[in-house]
């Protein structure tokens, strides 16, 4: 049960905060083990399943946008949002062919540490670009595609999906809050696809027990809180505090586990 609680909290808080959920799901169990606590590291399949909890969070938080997209045939704004999300999702399909290389990458904890350092660099650049005023109404399919390509790099454990997509949106001159809004909406198909595809494998392996569903529920609650926290942070302090965190944790991880 302890593992489920830890997994759910880490997944929920770090999926939307720009500090990499996949990276934390890899390194936190290692630090807990150093502290004498035995918490099993989740597999890539279980990590993807826990993402379904954060999917619930984003669907509820942005329910007005989601309902608008579901009524796309009658709602011009919803139709535009849906088009942007679909275009931005295309590059993420590359992940279907990278399961083994990604697993090999995260076998080294130090690799994940370096990826967190890279996330810190991305966030610094993203903050410097956070001067735009465009809204999603002004966004083009080209903007969505560029943000989608950025999202594909977040398949690397330690690269924050929200961090790199918000930074890319800032680079396209979107207002930071609009860049974050698109980042969250863009995560819906990526998170749903990754999580739902793992359910048959997890069921076959007998890993869809109480612990897995408990972790998912905790991830949903923590994810909702993380969305609120990130949007408040973008209004007040921007991305730099998260960049400092990624530098500190990433470099510490490299030093401890190299």
PyMOL commands that set and color helices and strands:
alter all, ss='L'
color gray80, all
select helices_A, chain A and resi 2-16+21-34+44-61+63-70+76-97+99-106+109-128+141-153+161-171+176-204+210-236+240-257
alter helices_A, ss='H'
color red, helices_A
deselect
rebuild
show_as cartoon
